[in-house]
């Protein structure tokens, strides 16, 4: 169970799903607080949906949640129902590549994209490359990557000539947040 603004959320007991730590989440939202109101956000690799719930409870207009785990997606839906934010949520129970392709076909652009794939699967930069090629981020949008290997991800972004520039990097023990524009 995870407590979110006084509401106890269901969490997933699964080795492939790792919730964002409260101190990491708190820092994330303190850093981007001025970008959240009326934002359209994408929470790729959503897990329990706690990050999307935090965005919506802070004034985001709409959230798109994607996870290929049926168990995670069901949990995210339950948590969004419990917090009465489900009407602002769109769910994609599929692979991140399929989700990004579908969003591109629908011509949806995002103010904020949060990437938190399972550690050690090396998916952040692959997802970022696809986001870049599909032009899913609005002109002044932000991408945040939660990773346990920021140096690897930064090096890969440079090698792949990704068009986003890092403007902040925060480390919290094992977890790091990379902020890109």
MODELLER restraints for C-alpha pairs under 7 A, 6 or more apart:
rsr = mdl.restraints
at = mdl.atoms
rsr.add(forms.Gaussian(group=physical.xy_distance, feature=features.Distance(at['CA:1:A'], at['CA:8:A']), mean=6.19, stdev=0.5))
rsr.add(forms.Gaussian(group=physical.xy_distance, feature=features.Distance(at['CA:1:A'], at['CA:9:A']), mean=5.52, stdev=0.5))
rsr.add(forms.Gaussian(group=physical.xy_distance, feature=features.Distance(at['CA:1:A'], at['CA:10:A']), mean=4.85, stdev=0.5))
rsr.add(forms.Gaussian(group=physical.xy_distance, feature=features.Distance(at['CA:1:A'], at['CA:11:A']), mean=5.11, stdev=0.5))
rsr.add(forms.Gaussian(group=physical.xy_distance, feature=features.Distance(at['CA:2:A'], at['CA:8:A']), mean=5.50, stdev=0.5))
rsr.add(forms.Gaussian(group=physical.xy_distance, feature=features.Distance(at['CA:2:A'], at['CA:9:A']), mean=4.89, stdev=0.5))
rsr.add(forms.Gaussian(group=physical.xy_distance, feature=features.Distance(at['CA:2:A'], at['CA:10:A']), mean=6.30, stdev=0.5))
rsr.add(forms.Gaussian(group=physical.xy_distance, feature=features.Distance(at['CA:2:A'], at['CA:11:A']), mean=6.27, stdev=0.5))
rsr.add(forms.Gaussian(group=physical.xy_distance, feature=features.Distance(at['CA:3:A'], at['CA:9:A']), mean=5.80, stdev=0.5))
rsr.add(forms.Gaussian(group=physical.xy_distance, feature=features.Distance(at['CA:9:A'], at['CA:79:A']), mean=5.73, stdev=0.5))
rsr.add(forms.Gaussian(group=physical.xy_distance, feature=features.Distance(at['CA:10:A'], at['CA:75:A']), mean=6.64, stdev=0.5))
rsr.add(forms.Gaussian(group=physical.xy_distance, feature=features.Distance(at['CA:10:A'], at['CA:79:A']), mean=6.47, stdev=0.5))
rsr.add(forms.Gaussian(group=physical.xy_distance, feature=features.Distance(at['CA:11:A'], at['CA:48:A']), mean=5.74, stdev=0.5))
rsr.add(forms.Gaussian(group=physical.xy_distance, feature=features.Distance(at['CA:12:A'], at['CA:48:A']), mean=6.47, stdev=0.5))
rsr.add(forms.Gaussian(group=physical.xy_distance, feature=features.Distance(at['CA:12:A'], at['CA:72:A']), mean=6.67, stdev=0.5))
rsr.add(forms.Gaussian(group=physical.xy_distance, feature=features.Distance(at['CA:16:A'], at['CA:118:A']), mean=6.08, stdev=0.5))
rsr.add(forms.Gaussian(group=physical.xy_distance, feature=features.Distance(at['CA:17:A'], at['CA:47:A']), mean=6.11, stdev=0.5))
rsr.add(forms.Gaussian(group=physical.xy_distance, feature=features.Distance(at['CA:17:A'], at['CA:118:A']), mean=6.54, stdev=0.5))
rsr.add(forms.Gaussian(group=physical.xy_distance, feature=features.Distance(at['CA:24:A'], at['CA:172:A']), mean=6.66, stdev=0.5))
rsr.add(forms.Gaussian(group=physical.xy_distance, feature=features.Distance(at['CA:36:A'], at['CA:55:A']), mean=6.71, stdev=0.5))
rsr.add(forms.Gaussian(group=physical.xy_distance, feature=features.Distance(at['CA:36:A'], at['CA:58:A']), mean=6.79, stdev=0.5))
rsr.add(forms.Gaussian(group=physical.xy_distance, feature=features.Distance(at['CA:36:A'], at['CA:59:A']), mean=6.25, stdev=0.5))
rsr.add(forms.Gaussian(group=physical.xy_distance, feature=features.Distance(at['CA:36:A'], at['CA:60:A']), mean=5.33, stdev=0.5))
rsr.add(forms.Gaussian(group=physical.xy_distance, feature=features.Distance(at['CA:37:A'], at['CA:58:A']), mean=6.77, stdev=0.5))
rsr.add(forms.Gaussian(group=physical.xy_distance, feature=features.Distance(at['CA:37:A'], at['CA:59:A']), mean=4.45, stdev=0.5))
rsr.add(forms.Gaussian(group=physical.xy_distance, feature=features.Distance(at['CA:37:A'], at['CA:60:A']), mean=4.86, stdev=0.5))
rsr.add(forms.Gaussian(group=physical.xy_distance, feature=features.Distance(at['CA:37:A'], at['CA:61:A']), mean=6.96, stdev=0.5))
rsr.add(forms.Gaussian(group=physical.xy_distance, feature=features.Distance(at['CA:38:A'], at['CA:59:A']), mean=5.99, stdev=0.5))
rsr.add(forms.Gaussian(group=physical.xy_distance, feature=features.Distance(at['CA:38:A'], at['CA:60:A']), mean=4.63, stdev=0.5))
rsr.add(forms.Gaussian(group=physical.xy_distance, feature=features.Distance(at['CA:38:A'], at['CA:61:A']), mean=4.34, stdev=0.5))
rsr.add(forms.Gaussian(group=physical.xy_distance, feature=features.Distance(at['CA:39:A'], at['CA:60:A']), mean=4.65, stdev=0.5))
rsr.add(forms.Gaussian(group=physical.xy_distance, feature=features.Distance(at['CA:39:A'], at['CA:61:A']), mean=5.31, stdev=0.5))
rsr.add(forms.Gaussian(group=physical.xy_distance, feature=features.Distance(at['CA:39:A'], at['CA:62:A']), mean=6.86, stdev=0.5))
rsr.add(forms.Gaussian(group=physical.xy_distance, feature=features.Distance(at['CA:39:A'], at['CA:111:A']), mean=5.50, stdev=0.5))
rsr.add(forms.Gaussian(group=physical.xy_distance, feature=features.Distance(at['CA:39:A'], at['CA:112:A']), mean=6.99, stdev=0.5))
rsr.add(forms.Gaussian(group=physical.xy_distance, feature=features.Distance(at['CA:40:A'], at['CA:60:A']), mean=6.29, stdev=0.5))
rsr.add(forms.Gaussian(group=physical.xy_distance, feature=features.Distance(at['CA:40:A'], at['CA:61:A']), mean=5.68, stdev=0.5))
rsr.add(forms.Gaussian(group=physical.xy_distance, feature=features.Distance(at['CA:40:A'], at['CA:62:A']), mean=4.92, stdev=0.5))
rsr.add(forms.Gaussian(group=physical.xy_distance, feature=features.Distance(at['CA:40:A'], at['CA:63:A']), mean=5.95, stdev=0.5))
rsr.add(forms.Gaussian(group=physical.xy_distance, feature=features.Distance(at['CA:40:A'], at['CA:110:A']), mean=5.27, stdev=0.5))
rsr.add(forms.Gaussian(group=physical.xy_distance, feature=features.Distance(at['CA:40:A'], at['CA:111:A']), mean=5.39, stdev=0.5))
rsr.add(forms.Gaussian(group=physical.xy_distance, feature=features.Distance(at['CA:40:A'], at['CA:112:A']), mean=6.64, stdev=0.5))
rsr.add(forms.Gaussian(group=physical.xy_distance, feature=features.Distance(at['CA:41:A'], at['CA:62:A']), mean=6.36, stdev=0.5))
rsr.add(forms.Gaussian(group=physical.xy_distance, feature=features.Distance(at['CA:41:A'], at['CA:63:A']), mean=4.86, stdev=0.5))
rsr.add(forms.Gaussian(group=physical.xy_distance, feature=features.Distance(at['CA:41:A'], at['CA:64:A']), mean=6.18, stdev=0.5))
rsr.add(forms.Gaussian(group=physical.xy_distance, feature=features.Distance(at['CA:41:A'], at['CA:110:A']), mean=5.57, stdev=0.5))
rsr.add(forms.Gaussian(group=physical.xy_distance, feature=features.Distance(at['CA:41:A'], at['CA:111:A']), mean=5.95, stdev=0.5))
rsr.add(forms.Gaussian(group=physical.xy_distance, feature=features.Distance(at['CA:41:A'], at['CA:112:A']), mean=4.79, stdev=0.5))
rsr.add(forms.Gaussian(group=physical.xy_distance, feature=features.Distance(at['CA:41:A'], at['CA:113:A']), mean=5.65, stdev=0.5))
rsr.add(forms.Gaussian(group=physical.xy_distance, feature=features.Distance(at['CA:42:A'], at['CA:63:A']), mean=5.85, stdev=0.5))
rsr.add(forms.Gaussian(group=physical.xy_distance, feature=features.Distance(at['CA:42:A'], at['CA:64:A']), mean=4.73, stdev=0.5))
rsr.add(forms.Gaussian(group=physical.xy_distance, feature=features.Distance(at['CA:42:A'], at['CA:65:A']), mean=6.11, stdev=0.5))
rsr.add(forms.Gaussian(group=physical.xy_distance, feature=features.Distance(at['CA:42:A'], at['CA:110:A']), mean=6.68, stdev=0.5))
rsr.add(forms.Gaussian(group=physical.xy_distance, feature=features.Distance(at['CA:42:A'], at['CA:112:A']), mean=6.44, stdev=0.5))
rsr.add(forms.Gaussian(group=physical.xy_distance, feature=features.Distance(at['CA:42:A'], at['CA:113:A']), mean=4.68, stdev=0.5))
rsr.add(forms.Gaussian(group=physical.xy_distance, feature=features.Distance(at['CA:42:A'], at['CA:114:A']), mean=6.14, stdev=0.5))
rsr.add(forms.Gaussian(group=physical.xy_distance, feature=features.Distance(at['CA:43:A'], at['CA:52:A']), mean=6.31, stdev=0.5))
rsr.add(forms.Gaussian(group=physical.xy_distance, feature=features.Distance(at['CA:43:A'], at['CA:64:A']), mean=6.07, stdev=0.5))
rsr.add(forms.Gaussian(group=physical.xy_distance, feature=features.Distance(at['CA:43:A'], at['CA:65:A']), mean=4.92, stdev=0.5))
rsr.add(forms.Gaussian(group=physical.xy_distance, feature=features.Distance(at['CA:43:A'], at['CA:66:A']), mean=6.35, stdev=0.5))
rsr.add(forms.Gaussian(group=physical.xy_distance, feature=features.Distance(at['CA:43:A'], at['CA:113:A']), mean=6.12, stdev=0.5))
rsr.add(forms.Gaussian(group=physical.xy_distance, feature=features.Distance(at['CA:43:A'], at['CA:114:A']), mean=4.96, stdev=0.5))
rsr.add(forms.Gaussian(group=physical.xy_distance, feature=features.Distance(at['CA:43:A'], at['CA:115:A']), mean=6.44, stdev=0.5))
rsr.add(forms.Gaussian(group=physical.xy_distance, feature=features.Distance(at['CA:44:A'], at['CA:65:A']), mean=6.10, stdev=0.5))
rsr.add(forms.Gaussian(group=physical.xy_distance, feature=features.Distance(at['CA:44:A'], at['CA:66:A']), mean=4.98, stdev=0.5))
rsr.add(forms.Gaussian(group=physical.xy_distance, feature=features.Distance(at['CA:44:A'], at['CA:67:A']), mean=6.63, stdev=0.5))
rsr.add(forms.Gaussian(group=physical.xy_distance, feature=features.Distance(at['CA:44:A'], at['CA:96:A']), mean=6.79, stdev=0.5))
rsr.add(forms.Gaussian(group=physical.xy_distance, feature=features.Distance(at['CA:44:A'], at['CA:114:A']), mean=6.15, stdev=0.5))
rsr.add(forms.Gaussian(group=physical.xy_distance, feature=features.Distance(at['CA:44:A'], at['CA:115:A']), mean=5.21, stdev=0.5))
rsr.add(forms.Gaussian(group=physical.xy_distance, feature=features.Distance(at['CA:44:A'], at['CA:116:A']), mean=6.66, stdev=0.5))
rsr.add(forms.Gaussian(group=physical.xy_distance, feature=features.Distance(at['CA:45:A'], at['CA:66:A']), mean=5.59, stdev=0.5))
rsr.add(forms.Gaussian(group=physical.xy_distance, feature=features.Distance(at['CA:45:A'], at['CA:67:A']), mean=4.71, stdev=0.5))
rsr.add(forms.Gaussian(group=physical.xy_distance, feature=features.Distance(at['CA:45:A'], at['CA:115:A']), mean=6.57, stdev=0.5))
rsr.add(forms.Gaussian(group=physical.xy_distance, feature=features.Distance(at['CA:45:A'], at['CA:116:A']), mean=5.70, stdev=0.5))
rsr.add(forms.Gaussian(group=physical.xy_distance, feature=features.Distance(at['CA:45:A'], at['CA:117:A']), mean=5.31, stdev=0.5))
rsr.add(forms.Gaussian(group=physical.xy_distance, feature=features.Distance(at['CA:46:A'], at['CA:65:A']), mean=5.76, stdev=0.5))
rsr.add(forms.Gaussian(group=physical.xy_distance, feature=features.Distance(at['CA:46:A'], at['CA:66:A']), mean=5.65, stdev=0.5))
rsr.add(forms.Gaussian(group=physical.xy_distance, feature=features.Distance(at['CA:46:A'], at['CA:67:A']), mean=5.52, stdev=0.5))
rsr.add(forms.Gaussian(group=physical.xy_distance, feature=features.Distance(at['CA:47:A'], at['CA:67:A']), mean=6.51, stdev=0.5))
rsr.add(forms.Gaussian(group=physical.xy_distance, feature=features.Distance(at['CA:47:A'], at['CA:72:A']), mean=5.01, stdev=0.5))
rsr.add(forms.Gaussian(group=physical.xy_distance, feature=features.Distance(at['CA:47:A'], at['CA:73:A']), mean=6.92, stdev=0.5))
rsr.add(forms.Gaussian(group=physical.xy_distance, feature=features.Distance(at['CA:47:A'], at['CA:76:A']), mean=6.80, stdev=0.5))
rsr.add(forms.Gaussian(group=physical.xy_distance, feature=features.Distance(at['CA:48:A'], at['CA:72:A']), mean=5.65, stdev=0.5))
rsr.add(forms.Gaussian(group=physical.xy_distance, feature=features.Distance(at['CA:48:A'], at['CA:75:A']), mean=5.45, stdev=0.5))
rsr.add(forms.Gaussian(group=physical.xy_distance, feature=features.Distance(at['CA:48:A'], at['CA:76:A']), mean=4.49, stdev=0.5))
rsr.add(forms.Gaussian(group=physical.xy_distance, feature=features.Distance(at['CA:49:A'], at['CA:76:A']), mean=4.46, stdev=0.5))
rsr.add(forms.Gaussian(group=physical.xy_distance, feature=features.Distance(at['CA:49:A'], at['CA:79:A']), mean=6.92, stdev=0.5))
rsr.add(forms.Gaussian(group=physical.xy_distance, feature=features.Distance(at['CA:52:A'], at['CA:63:A']), mean=6.29, stdev=0.5))
rsr.add(forms.Gaussian(group=physical.xy_distance, feature=features.Distance(at['CA:53:A'], at['CA:80:A']), mean=6.68, stdev=0.5))
rsr.add(forms.Gaussian(group=physical.xy_distance, feature=features.Distance(at['CA:56:A'], at['CA:62:A']), mean=6.95, stdev=0.5))
rsr.add(forms.Gaussian(group=physical.xy_distance, feature=features.Distance(at['CA:61:A'], at['CA:88:A']), mean=6.93, stdev=0.5))
rsr.add(forms.Gaussian(group=physical.xy_distance, feature=features.Distance(at['CA:62:A'], at['CA:88:A']), mean=4.90, stdev=0.5))
rsr.add(forms.Gaussian(group=physical.xy_distance, feature=features.Distance(at['CA:62:A'], at['CA:89:A']), mean=6.00, stdev=0.5))
rsr.add(forms.Gaussian(group=physical.xy_distance, feature=features.Distance(at['CA:63:A'], at['CA:88:A']), mean=6.24, stdev=0.5))
rsr.add(forms.Gaussian(group=physical.xy_distance, feature=features.Distance(at['CA:63:A'], at['CA:89:A']), mean=4.87, stdev=0.5))
rsr.add(forms.Gaussian(group=physical.xy_distance, feature=features.Distance(at['CA:63:A'], at['CA:90:A']), mean=6.22, stdev=0.5))
rsr.add(forms.Gaussian(group=physical.xy_distance, feature=features.Distance(at['CA:64:A'], at['CA:89:A']), mean=5.84, stdev=0.5))
rsr.add(forms.Gaussian(group=physical.xy_distance, feature=features.Distance(at['CA:64:A'], at['CA:90:A']), mean=4.69, stdev=0.5))
rsr.add(forms.Gaussian(group=physical.xy_distance, feature=features.Distance(at['CA:64:A'], at['CA:91:A']), mean=6.02, stdev=0.5))
rsr.add(forms.Gaussian(group=physical.xy_distance, feature=features.Distance(at['CA:65:A'], at['CA:90:A']), mean=6.09, stdev=0.5))
rsr.add(forms.Gaussian(group=physical.xy_distance, feature=features.Distance(at['CA:65:A'], at['CA:91:A']), mean=5.01, stdev=0.5))
rsr.add(forms.Gaussian(group=physical.xy_distance, feature=features.Distance(at['CA:65:A'], at['CA:92:A']), mean=6.10, stdev=0.5))
rsr.add(forms.Gaussian(group=physical.xy_distance, feature=features.Distance(at['CA:66:A'], at['CA:91:A']), mean=6.07, stdev=0.5))
rsr.add(forms.Gaussian(group=physical.xy_distance, feature=features.Distance(at['CA:66:A'], at['CA:92:A']), mean=4.64, stdev=0.5))
rsr.add(forms.Gaussian(group=physical.xy_distance, feature=features.Distance(at['CA:66:A'], at['CA:93:A']), mean=5.87, stdev=0.5))
rsr.add(forms.Gaussian(group=physical.xy_distance, feature=features.Distance(at['CA:66:A'], at['CA:94:A']), mean=6.75, stdev=0.5))
rsr.add(forms.Gaussian(group=physical.xy_distance, feature=features.Distance(at['CA:66:A'], at['CA:96:A']), mean=6.76, stdev=0.5))
rsr.add(forms.Gaussian(group=physical.xy_distance, feature=features.Distance(at['CA:66:A'], at['CA:99:A']), mean=6.86, stdev=0.5))
rsr.add(forms.Gaussian(group=physical.xy_distance, feature=features.Distance(at['CA:67:A'], at['CA:73:A']), mean=6.17, stdev=0.5))
rsr.add(forms.Gaussian(group=physical.xy_distance, feature=features.Distance(at['CA:67:A'], at['CA:92:A']), mean=6.60, stdev=0.5))
rsr.add(forms.Gaussian(group=physical.xy_distance, feature=features.Distance(at['CA:67:A'], at['CA:93:A']), mean=5.32, stdev=0.5))
rsr.add(forms.Gaussian(group=physical.xy_distance, feature=features.Distance(at['CA:67:A'], at['CA:94:A']), mean=5.95, stdev=0.5))
rsr.add(forms.Gaussian(group=physical.xy_distance, feature=features.Distance(at['CA:67:A'], at['CA:95:A']), mean=6.69, stdev=0.5))
rsr.add(forms.Gaussian(group=physical.xy_distance, feature=features.Distance(at['CA:68:A'], at['CA:93:A']), mean=5.12, stdev=0.5))
rsr.add(forms.Gaussian(group=physical.xy_distance, feature=features.Distance(at['CA:68:A'], at['CA:94:A']), mean=4.26, stdev=0.5))
rsr.add(forms.Gaussian(group=physical.xy_distance, feature=features.Distance(at['CA:68:A'], at['CA:95:A']), mean=4.90, stdev=0.5))
rsr.add(forms.Gaussian(group=physical.xy_distance, feature=features.Distance(at['CA:69:A'], at['CA:93:A']), mean=6.79, stdev=0.5))
rsr.add(forms.Gaussian(group=physical.xy_distance, feature=features.Distance(at['CA:70:A'], at['CA:93:A']), mean=6.38, stdev=0.5))
rsr.add(forms.Gaussian(group=physical.xy_distance, feature=features.Distance(at['CA:73:A'], at['CA:93:A']), mean=6.27, stdev=0.5))
rsr.add(forms.Gaussian(group=physical.xy_distance, feature=features.Distance(at['CA:80:A'], at['CA:86:A']), mean=4.79, stdev=0.5))
rsr.add(forms.Gaussian(group=physical.xy_distance, feature=features.Distance(at['CA:92:A'], at['CA:99:A']), mean=6.41, stdev=0.5))
rsr.add(forms.Gaussian(group=physical.xy_distance, feature=features.Distance(at['CA:100:A'], at['CA:131:A']), mean=6.91, stdev=0.5))
rsr.add(forms.Gaussian(group=physical.xy_distance, feature=features.Distance(at['CA:104:A'], at['CA:134:A']), mean=6.04, stdev=0.5))
rsr.add(forms.Gaussian(group=physical.xy_distance, feature=features.Distance(at['CA:104:A'], at['CA:136:A']), mean=6.62, stdev=0.5))
rsr.add(forms.Gaussian(group=physical.xy_distance, feature=features.Distance(at['CA:108:A'], at['CA:136:A']), mean=6.63, stdev=0.5))
rsr.add(forms.Gaussian(group=physical.xy_distance, feature=features.Distance(at['CA:109:A'], at['CA:136:A']), mean=4.70, stdev=0.5))
rsr.add(forms.Gaussian(group=physical.xy_distance, feature=features.Distance(at['CA:109:A'], at['CA:137:A']), mean=5.35, stdev=0.5))
rsr.add(forms.Gaussian(group=physical.xy_distance, feature=features.Distance(at['CA:109:A'], at['CA:138:A']), mean=5.56, stdev=0.5))
rsr.add(forms.Gaussian(group=physical.xy_distance, feature=features.Distance(at['CA:110:A'], at['CA:136:A']), mean=6.08, stdev=0.5))
rsr.add(forms.Gaussian(group=physical.xy_distance, feature=features.Distance(at['CA:110:A'], at['CA:137:A']), mean=4.84, stdev=0.5))
rsr.add(forms.Gaussian(group=physical.xy_distance, feature=features.Distance(at['CA:110:A'], at['CA:138:A']), mean=5.49, stdev=0.5))
rsr.add(forms.Gaussian(group=physical.xy_distance, feature=features.Distance(at['CA:110:A'], at['CA:141:A']), mean=6.70, stdev=0.5))
rsr.add(forms.Gaussian(group=physical.xy_distance, feature=features.Distance(at['CA:111:A'], at['CA:137:A']), mean=6.30, stdev=0.5))
rsr.add(forms.Gaussian(group=physical.xy_distance, feature=features.Distance(at['CA:111:A'], at['CA:138:A']), mean=5.62, stdev=0.5))
rsr.add(forms.Gaussian(group=physical.xy_distance, feature=features.Distance(at['CA:111:A'], at['CA:141:A']), mean=4.38, stdev=0.5))
rsr.add(forms.Gaussian(group=physical.xy_distance, feature=features.Distance(at['CA:111:A'], at['CA:142:A']), mean=6.27, stdev=0.5))
rsr.add(forms.Gaussian(group=physical.xy_distance, feature=features.Distance(at['CA:112:A'], at['CA:141:A']), mean=5.63, stdev=0.5))
rsr.add(forms.Gaussian(group=physical.xy_distance, feature=features.Distance(at['CA:112:A'], at['CA:142:A']), mean=4.84, stdev=0.5))
rsr.add(forms.Gaussian(group=physical.xy_distance, feature=features.Distance(at['CA:112:A'], at['CA:143:A']), mean=5.76, stdev=0.5))
rsr.add(forms.Gaussian(group=physical.xy_distance, feature=features.Distance(at['CA:113:A'], at['CA:142:A']), mean=6.37, stdev=0.5))
rsr.add(forms.Gaussian(group=physical.xy_distance, feature=features.Distance(at['CA:113:A'], at['CA:143:A']), mean=4.70, stdev=0.5))
rsr.add(forms.Gaussian(group=physical.xy_distance, feature=features.Distance(at['CA:113:A'], at['CA:144:A']), mean=6.25, stdev=0.5))
rsr.add(forms.Gaussian(group=physical.xy_distance, feature=features.Distance(at['CA:114:A'], at['CA:143:A']), mean=5.93, stdev=0.5))
rsr.add(forms.Gaussian(group=physical.xy_distance, feature=features.Distance(at['CA:114:A'], at['CA:144:A']), mean=4.89, stdev=0.5))
rsr.add(forms.Gaussian(group=physical.xy_distance, feature=features.Distance(at['CA:114:A'], at['CA:145:A']), mean=6.07, stdev=0.5))
rsr.add(forms.Gaussian(group=physical.xy_distance, feature=features.Distance(at['CA:115:A'], at['CA:124:A']), mean=6.43, stdev=0.5))
rsr.add(forms.Gaussian(group=physical.xy_distance, feature=features.Distance(at['CA:115:A'], at['CA:144:A']), mean=6.12, stdev=0.5))
rsr.add(forms.Gaussian(group=physical.xy_distance, feature=features.Distance(at['CA:115:A'], at['CA:145:A']), mean=4.75, stdev=0.5))
rsr.add(forms.Gaussian(group=physical.xy_distance, feature=features.Distance(at['CA:115:A'], at['CA:146:A']), mean=6.22, stdev=0.5))
rsr.add(forms.Gaussian(group=physical.xy_distance, feature=features.Distance(at['CA:116:A'], at['CA:145:A']), mean=6.05, stdev=0.5))
rsr.add(forms.Gaussian(group=physical.xy_distance, feature=features.Distance(at['CA:116:A'], at['CA:146:A']), mean=4.98, stdev=0.5))
rsr.add(forms.Gaussian(group=physical.xy_distance, feature=features.Distance(at['CA:116:A'], at['CA:147:A']), mean=6.89, stdev=0.5))
rsr.add(forms.Gaussian(group=physical.xy_distance, feature=features.Distance(at['CA:117:A'], at['CA:123:A']), mean=6.30, stdev=0.5))
rsr.add(forms.Gaussian(group=physical.xy_distance, feature=features.Distance(at['CA:117:A'], at['CA:124:A']), mean=6.45, stdev=0.5))
rsr.add(forms.Gaussian(group=physical.xy_distance, feature=features.Distance(at['CA:119:A'], at['CA:147:A']), mean=6.56, stdev=0.5))
rsr.add(forms.Gaussian(group=physical.xy_distance, feature=features.Distance(at['CA:119:A'], at['CA:148:A']), mean=6.35, stdev=0.5))
rsr.add(forms.Gaussian(group=physical.xy_distance, feature=features.Distance(at['CA:124:A'], at['CA:145:A']), mean=6.83, stdev=0.5))
rsr.add(forms.Gaussian(group=physical.xy_distance, feature=features.Distance(at['CA:125:A'], at['CA:153:A']), mean=6.31, stdev=0.5))
rsr.add(forms.Gaussian(group=physical.xy_distance, feature=features.Distance(at['CA:125:A'], at['CA:156:A']), mean=6.80, stdev=0.5))
rsr.add(forms.Gaussian(group=physical.xy_distance, feature=features.Distance(at['CA:125:A'], at['CA:157:A']), mean=6.38, stdev=0.5))
rsr.add(forms.Gaussian(group=physical.xy_distance, feature=features.Distance(at['CA:129:A'], at['CA:162:A']), mean=6.42, stdev=0.5))
rsr.add(forms.Gaussian(group=physical.xy_distance, feature=features.Distance(at['CA:141:A'], at['CA:181:A']), mean=6.22, stdev=0.5))
rsr.add(forms.Gaussian(group=physical.xy_distance, feature=features.Distance(at['CA:142:A'], at['CA:179:A']), mean=6.99, stdev=0.5))
rsr.add(forms.Gaussian(group=physical.xy_distance, feature=features.Distance(at['CA:142:A'], at['CA:180:A']), mean=5.69, stdev=0.5))
rsr.add(forms.Gaussian(group=physical.xy_distance, feature=features.Distance(at['CA:142:A'], at['CA:181:A']), mean=4.96, stdev=0.5))
rsr.add(forms.Gaussian(group=physical.xy_distance, feature=features.Distance(at['CA:143:A'], at['CA:179:A']), mean=5.96, stdev=0.5))
rsr.add(forms.Gaussian(group=physical.xy_distance, feature=features.Distance(at['CA:143:A'], at['CA:180:A']), mean=5.05, stdev=0.5))
rsr.add(forms.Gaussian(group=physical.xy_distance, feature=features.Distance(at['CA:143:A'], at['CA:181:A']), mean=6.45, stdev=0.5))
rsr.add(forms.Gaussian(group=physical.xy_distance, feature=features.Distance(at['CA:144:A'], at['CA:177:A']), mean=6.48, stdev=0.5))
rsr.add(forms.Gaussian(group=physical.xy_distance, feature=features.Distance(at['CA:144:A'], at['CA:178:A']), mean=5.56, stdev=0.5))
rsr.add(forms.Gaussian(group=physical.xy_distance, feature=features.Distance(at['CA:144:A'], at['CA:179:A']), mean=4.72, stdev=0.5))
rsr.add(forms.Gaussian(group=physical.xy_distance, feature=features.Distance(at['CA:144:A'], at['CA:180:A']), mean=6.28, stdev=0.5))
rsr.add(forms.Gaussian(group=physical.xy_distance, feature=features.Distance(at['CA:145:A'], at['CA:177:A']), mean=5.53, stdev=0.5))
rsr.add(forms.Gaussian(group=physical.xy_distance, feature=features.Distance(at['CA:145:A'], at['CA:178:A']), mean=5.07, stdev=0.5))
rsr.add(forms.Gaussian(group=physical.xy_distance, feature=features.Distance(at['CA:145:A'], at['CA:179:A']), mean=6.71, stdev=0.5))
rsr.add(forms.Gaussian(group=physical.xy_distance, feature=features.Distance(at['CA:146:A'], at['CA:175:A']), mean=6.67, stdev=0.5))
rsr.add(forms.Gaussian(group=physical.xy_distance, feature=features.Distance(at['CA:146:A'], at['CA:176:A']), mean=5.63, stdev=0.5))
rsr.add(forms.Gaussian(group=physical.xy_distance, feature=features.Distance(at['CA:146:A'], at['CA:177:A']), mean=4.67, stdev=0.5))
rsr.add(forms.Gaussian(group=physical.xy_distance, feature=features.Distance(at['CA:146:A'], at['CA:178:A']), mean=6.58, stdev=0.5))
rsr.add(forms.Gaussian(group=physical.xy_distance, feature=features.Distance(at['CA:147:A'], at['CA:175:A']), mean=5.77, stdev=0.5))
rsr.add(forms.Gaussian(group=physical.xy_distance, feature=features.Distance(at['CA:147:A'], at['CA:176:A']), mean=5.31, stdev=0.5))
rsr.add(forms.Gaussian(group=physical.xy_distance, feature=features.Distance(at['CA:147:A'], at['CA:177:A']), mean=6.47, stdev=0.5))
rsr.add(forms.Gaussian(group=physical.xy_distance, feature=features.Distance(at['CA:148:A'], at['CA:174:A']), mean=5.53, stdev=0.5))
rsr.add(forms.Gaussian(group=physical.xy_distance, feature=features.Distance(at['CA:148:A'], at['CA:175:A']), mean=4.93, stdev=0.5))
rsr.add(forms.Gaussian(group=physical.xy_distance, feature=features.Distance(at['CA:148:A'], at['CA:176:A']), mean=5.93, stdev=0.5))
rsr.add(forms.Gaussian(group=physical.xy_distance, feature=features.Distance(at['CA:150:A'], at['CA:176:A']), mean=6.49, stdev=0.5))
rsr.add(forms.Gaussian(group=physical.xy_distance, feature=features.Distance(at['CA:164:A'], at['CA:180:A']), mean=5.81, stdev=0.5))
rsr.add(forms.Gaussian(group=physical.xy_distance, feature=features.Distance(at['CA:164:A'], at['CA:181:A']), mean=5.32, stdev=0.5))
rsr.add(forms.Gaussian(group=physical.xy_distance, feature=features.Distance(at['CA:165:A'], at['CA:180:A']), mean=5.31, stdev=0.5))
rsr.add(forms.Gaussian(group=physical.xy_distance, feature=features.Distance(at['CA:165:A'], at['CA:181:A']), mean=5.42, stdev=0.5))
rsr.add(forms.Gaussian(group=physical.xy_distance, feature=features.Distance(at['CA:166:A'], at['CA:178:A']), mean=6.89, stdev=0.5))
rsr.add(forms.Gaussian(group=physical.xy_distance, feature=features.Distance(at['CA:166:A'], at['CA:179:A']), mean=5.64, stdev=0.5))
rsr.add(forms.Gaussian(group=physical.xy_distance, feature=features.Distance(at['CA:166:A'], at['CA:180:A']), mean=4.33, stdev=0.5))
rsr.add(forms.Gaussian(group=physical.xy_distance, feature=features.Distance(at['CA:166:A'], at['CA:181:A']), mean=6.53, stdev=0.5))
rsr.add(forms.Gaussian(group=physical.xy_distance, feature=features.Distance(at['CA:167:A'], at['CA:179:A']), mean=5.79, stdev=0.5))
rsr.add(forms.Gaussian(group=physical.xy_distance, feature=features.Distance(at['CA:167:A'], at['CA:180:A']), mean=5.77, stdev=0.5))
rsr.add(forms.Gaussian(group=physical.xy_distance, feature=features.Distance(at['CA:168:A'], at['CA:178:A']), mean=6.13, stdev=0.5))
rsr.add(forms.Gaussian(group=physical.xy_distance, feature=features.Distance(at['CA:168:A'], at['CA:179:A']), mean=5.07, stdev=0.5))
rsr.add(forms.Gaussian(group=physical.xy_distance, feature=features.Distance(at['CA:169:A'], at['CA:177:A']), mean=5.70, stdev=0.5))
rsr.add(forms.Gaussian(group=physical.xy_distance, feature=features.Distance(at['CA:169:A'], at['CA:178:A']), mean=4.69, stdev=0.5))
rsr.add(forms.Gaussian(group=physical.xy_distance, feature=features.Distance(at['CA:169:A'], at['CA:179:A']), mean=6.20, stdev=0.5))
rsr.add(forms.Gaussian(group=physical.xy_distance, feature=features.Distance(at['CA:170:A'], at['CA:176:A']), mean=5.50, stdev=0.5))
rsr.add(forms.Gaussian(group=physical.xy_distance, feature=features.Distance(at['CA:170:A'], at['CA:177:A']), mean=5.18, stdev=0.5))
rsr.add(forms.Gaussian(group=physical.xy_distance, feature=features.Distance(at['CA:170:A'], at['CA:178:A']), mean=6.70, stdev=0.5))
rsr.add(forms.Gaussian(group=physical.xy_distance, feature=features.Distance(at['CA:171:A'], at['CA:177:A']), mean=6.49, stdev=0.5))
